[in-house]
Amino acid sequence: MDFQDFQRVDRPTWRRYLFYVDLAVFAIFGISLILLARHSFMSGMEYEGANFGLAVDLLWFVVADTAFLIASLCWIVYRFFHNQYIVLTRRF
């Protein structure tokens, strides 16, 4: 297999792809934040109603929502500081 067969992705196309990835990550962040609040509330209501099995299951959903929230927040913070570094080190 020859590596010259692959085309290089030019800079504007790469930035457009990363923009779409960033939009998807922001959507994941928003959805997981909403689900985190919903599952936390539902778990508390089930715990109050002495339905401990369902409350524990909903708390596992809270753990999954938190994992998605942390992963998307890490991507957002990384992209922010990476772009900030690019802007600050650009020569004018």
C-alpha positions in Angstrom: 0.0 0.0 0.0 1.4 3.3 -1.0 1.0 6.3 1.4 0.9 8.7 -1.5 -2.6 7.5 -2.3 -4.0 9.3 0.7 -4.8 12.9 0.3 -3.9 15.4 2.9 -6.8 17.2 4.5 -6.3 20.9 4.0 -6.5 23.3 7.0 -10.0 24.8 6.3 -11.6 21.4 5.8 -9.9 20.2 9.0 -11.2 23.2 10.9 -14.7 22.6 9.6 -14.6 19.0 10.7 -13.4 20.1 14.2 -16.2 22.7 14.3 -18.8 19.9 13.7 -17.1 17.7 16.4 -17.3 20.7 18.8 -21.0 21.2 18.1 -21.6 17.5 18.7 -19.7 17.6 22.0 -21.7 20.7 23.1 -24.9 18.8 22.4 -23.6 15.8 24.4 -22.7 18.1 27.2 -26.2 19.7 27.3 -28.1 16.4 27.0 -26.0 14.7 29.7 -26.5 17.7 32.0 -30.2 17.5 31.5 -30.2 13.7 32.0 -28.0 14.1 35.1 -30.5 16.4 36.8 -33.5 14.2 35.7 -31.9 11.0 36.9 -30.8 12.5 40.2 -34.3 13.8 40.9 -36.0 10.5 40.0 -33.5 8.6 42.2 -34.3 10.8 45.1 -38.0 10.4 44.6 -37.7 6.6 44.4 -35.5 6.6 47.5 -38.1 8.7 49.4 -40.8 6.2 48.3 -38.7 3.3 49.8 -38.1 1.8 46.3 -34.4 1.2 46.9 -33.8 -1.1 44.0 -35.0 1.4 41.4 -33.2 4.2 43.2 -29.9 2.3 42.9 -30.5 1.7 39.2 -31.1 5.3 38.7 -28.0 6.2 40.6 -26.0 4.1 38.1 -27.6 6.2 35.3 -26.3 9.3 37.2 -22.8 7.7 37.1 -23.1 7.2 33.3 -24.4 10.8 32.8 -21.5 12.1 34.9 -19.0 10.2 32.8 -20.3 11.7 29.6 -20.4 15.1 31.2 -16.8 14.9 32.3 -15.6 13.6 28.9 -17.3 16.4 27.0 -16.1 19.0 29.5 -12.6 17.8 29.1 -12.9 18.1 25.3 -14.3 21.7 25.7 -11.6 22.8 28.1 -8.9 21.3 25.9 -10.2 22.9 22.7 -10.5 26.3 24.6 -6.9 26.3 25.9 -5.5 24.9 22.6 -7.2 27.6 20.6 -6.2 30.3 23.1 -2.6 29.1 22.8 -2.8 29.3 19.0 -4.1 32.9 19.2 -1.6 34.0 21.7 1.4 32.6 19.9 0.4 33.8 16.4 2.8 36.3 14.9 1.2 39.5 13.5 
